[in-house]
Amino acid sequence: MYKRKLIVLISLIGIGIGTYFIFNFYNIFFWNNTVFKNKHSYVFIDHDDTMDSLHIQLEPLLKSSQNFLIAAEKKGYSQNIKPGKYRLTRGSGNNDLINVLRSKRLTVKVIFNNQERIENLAKRVSSQIAADSSSLMDAFYNTSFLESNGFSEENILAMYLPNSYDLFWDTTAEGFRKKMFNNYQQFWNKDRLNKAKAKNLSPIDVYILASIVQKESPKEDEQPRVAAVYLNRLAKRMKLQADPTVIYALKNRLMILIK
């Protein structure tokens, strides 16, 4: 009788311990660990972020940041943090949260229109991706890149064609430059190059002329007529007599004096 009671007691203790570990396991990995009210919350992880800095960012979003740290360590995420923009879903457990942070990096829409100066472009782009203005400027003016691809500090802006681009938020300055150069090469296909050549224009000439036309008249329905006037003047080797070129020259002179 005593032996039977002992076996029953040991069994109950074993069941209790097993239940505790199962409960703890599910609590750490699978039960809802979010506290944010919106359907989604976004996390931005930089290249130099560590588990400590990520913990600080996630703490306001989680019921138990400690359980998240335990799960991250068990799943090997603590040693393999990946930069980027991520979307967390309300009601997710730590297992799902870590899977998102490990493999579901989002893109952002990088948009810029015609920029008057390369500095303006750097400022505009830096407000949309992780790379800052300084690193972008260094990449834009990299001497090796300019010389090997036929650009100069004066005309490099022509490579950055205004448009909307899907990029990862953690794209580096060099990565952004590479993306823009690839797009520039794709845009200037054989057909467009031949059309420009027929008017004795290079791709950079076309960009400059387009910038002048855009400044002269922001109304799209007027721009073809304005462009035709300037093309006729160029064909006749006349001066453009365009106000935007004068304004640009004055601004450029002012910038030189300020520097």
C-alpha positions in Angstrom: 0.0 0.0 0.0 2.8 2.4 0.9 4.7 1.6 -2.2 1.6 2.3 -4.3 1.0 5.6 -2.7 4.6 6.5 -3.3 4.3 5.7 -6.9 1.2 7.8 -7.2 2.8 10.7 -5.4 5.9 10.5 -7.7 3.6 10.4 -10.7 1.7 13.4 -9.6 4.9 15.3 -9.0 6.1 14.3 -12.4 2.9 15.4 -14.0 3.1 18.7 -12.1 6.7 19.3 -13.2 5.8 18.4 -16.8 2.8 20.6 -16.8 4.9 23.5 -15.5 7.5 23.1 -18.2 4.9 22.8 -20.9 3.1 25.9 -19.6 6.4 27.8 -19.4 7.4 26.7 -22.9 4.2 27.8 -24.5 4.2 31.0 -22.4 7.7 31.9 -23.6 7.3 30.9 -27.3 3.7 30.9 -28.4 1.3 32.9 -26.3 0.6 36.5 -27.2 3.4 38.7 -26.0 2.3 42.0 -27.6 0.7 45.1 -25.9 0.4 47.6 -28.8 -3.2 48.5 -29.7 -2.8 48.9 -33.5 -2.9 45.9 -35.8 0.7 46.3 -36.6 3.8 48.0 -35.1 7.0 48.7 -37.0 10.5 48.2 -35.8 13.7 49.7 -37.4 16.9 47.9 -36.8 20.2 49.7 -37.7 23.5 48.0 -38.7 25.1 48.8 -35.4 22.1 47.7 -33.2 22.8 45.0 -30.6 20.4 42.9 -28.5 20.6 45.5 -25.8 19.5 48.3 -28.1 16.8 46.1 -29.7 15.5 45.2 -26.3 15.1 48.9 -25.4 13.2 49.5 -28.6 10.9 46.4 -28.2 10.2 46.8 -24.5 7.2 49.2 -24.9 5.7 46.8 -27.4 5.9 43.6 -25.4 4.2 42.1 -22.3 7.4 40.5 -21.2 10.6 41.6 -22.8 12.4 39.1 -20.6 10.5 36.2 -22.2 11.4 37.6 -25.6 15.1 37.6 -24.7 14.9 34.0 -23.5 13.2 32.9 -26.8 15.7 34.9 -28.9 18.6 33.2 -27.2 17.1 29.7 -27.6 16.3 30.3 -31.3 19.8 31.7 -31.9 18.5 35.2 -32.9 20.6 37.0 -30.3 23.8 36.3 -32.2 22.3 37.0 -35.6 20.4 40.3 -35.6 19.6 41.6 -39.0 19.1 45.3 -39.8 16.0 46.5 -41.6 12.4 47.6 -41.2 10.0 45.0 -39.8 6.3 44.8 -39.2 5.1 43.1 -36.0 1.5 41.8 -35.7 -0.6 42.3 -32.6 -1.3 39.0 -30.8 2.0 37.3 -31.9 4.0 35.1 -29.7 7.8 35.4 -29.4 8.3 32.5 -31.8 6.4 34.4 -34.6 8.0 37.8 -33.6 11.5 36.4 -33.9 10.7 34.7 -37.2 9.5 38.0 -38.6 12.7 39.8 -37.3 14.8 37.1 -38.8 13.4 36.8 -42.3 10.7 39.3 -43.2 12.5 42.5 -44.0 10.3 45.2 -45.6 11.0 47.6 -48.4 10.2 51.3 -48.2 9.2 53.7 -51.0 12.0 56.1 -51.7 10.7 59.1 -53.7 12.5 62.1 -55.0 11.7 64.6 -57.8 14.1 66.9 -59.6 16.7 68.2 -57.2 18.6 71.4 -57.8 21.8 70.2 -56.1 23.3 66.9 -55.0 23.2 68.1 -51.4 19.4 68.4 -51.7 19.2 64.9 -53.0 21.2 63.5 -50.1 19.0 65.3 -47.6 15.8 64.0 -49.3 17.0 60.4 -49.5 18.4 60.3 -45.9 14.9 61.1 -44.6 13.6 57.9 -46.2 16.4 55.3 -45.5 18.9 54.6 -42.7 21.9 56.1 -44.5 22.6 59.7 -43.4 23.4 62.7 -45.6 27.1 62.6 -44.9 27.5 59.0 -46.0 25.4 59.6 -49.1 27.5 62.6 -50.1 30.7 60.6 -49.7 29.2 57.9 -51.9 27.9 60.4 -54.5 31.3 62.2 -54.8 33.5 59.0 -54.6 36.3 59.8 -57.0 36.8 56.2 -58.1 33.2 55.7 -58.9 32.9 59.0 -60.8 36.0 58.4 -63.0 35.2 54.8 -63.8 31.7 55.6 -64.9 32.3 58.8 -66.9 30.8 61.3 -64.4 32.1 64.3 -62.6 31.2 66.3 -59.5 29.4 68.8 -61.7 27.2 66.3 -63.6 26.7 63.4 -61.2 23.2 64.6 -60.3 22.2 63.4 -63.8 22.6 59.8 -62.8 19.8 60.0 -60.1 16.7 59.9 -62.2 13.6 61.2 -60.3 11.1 58.5 -59.6 9.7 56.2 -56.9 11.9 53.3 -55.9 11.4 50.2 -53.6 14.4 49.9 -51.4 15.2 48.2 -48.1 15.2 50.8 -45.2 18.7 49.7 -44.2 20.2 50.2 -47.7 23.7 51.7 -47.4 24.8 54.8 -49.2 26.8 52.7 -51.6 23.9 50.4 -52.1 21.6 53.3 -53.0 24.2 54.6 -55.4 24.5 51.2 -57.0 20.7 50.9 -57.3 20.5 54.3 -59.0 23.4 53.5 -61.4 21.8 50.3 -62.5 18.5 52.1 -63.0 20.3 54.8 -65.0 21.9 52.1 -67.3 18.5 50.4 -67.8 16.8 53.7 -68.6 19.4 54.7 -71.2 18.8 51.7 -73.4 19.9 51.6 -77.1 16.7 53.2 -78.4 16.9 56.2 -76.0 20.6 56.6 -76.7 20.0 56.7 -80.5 17.2 59.3 -80.1 19.4 61.5 -78.0 22.3 61.0 -80.5 20.1 62.0 -83.4 19.8 65.5 -81.7 23.5 65.6 -80.9 22.8 65.2 -77.2 24.3 62.9 -74.6 22.3 61.4 -71.6 23.7 64.1 -69.4 22.8 66.8 -71.9 19.2 65.4 -71.9 19.0 65.6 -68.1 20.3 69.1 -68.0 17.8 70.2 -70.7 15.0 68.5 -69.0 15.8 70.2 -65.7 15.8 73.6 -67.5 12.4 72.8 -69.1 11.0 71.7 -65.8 12.1 74.9 -64.1 10.9 77.1 -67.0 7.4 75.6 -66.8 6.2 73.1 -64.2 3.0 72.5 -66.2 3.4 69.2 -68.0 1.2 70.2 -71.0 3.5 73.2 -71.7 6.8 71.3 -71.3 6.9 69.7 -74.8 6.5 73.1 -76.4 9.2 74.6 -74.2 11.5 71.7 -75.0 11.0 72.1 -78.7 12.0 75.8 -78.5 15.2 74.9 -76.8 16.0 72.0 -79.1 15.6 74.3 -82.1 17.9 76.8 -80.6 20.5 74.1 -79.9 20.2 72.9 -83.5 20.9 76.4 -84.7 23.7 76.8 -82.2 21.9 79.7 -80.6 22.1 80.6 -76.9 19.3 79.1 -74.9 18.5 82.4 -73.2 16.8 80.4 -70.4 16.1 82.2 -67.1 16.7 79.0 -65.0 20.3 78.8 -66.2 20.9 82.3 -65.0 19.3 81.6 -61.7 21.3 78.4 -61.3 24.6 80.2 -62.1 23.8 83.0 -59.5 23.0 80.4 -56.9 26.1 78.4 -57.7 28.2 81.5 -57.4 26.6 82.3 -54.0 27.4 78.8 -52.8 31.0 79.2 -53.8 31.3 82.5 -51.9 29.7 81.0 -48.8 32.1 78.1 -48.8 
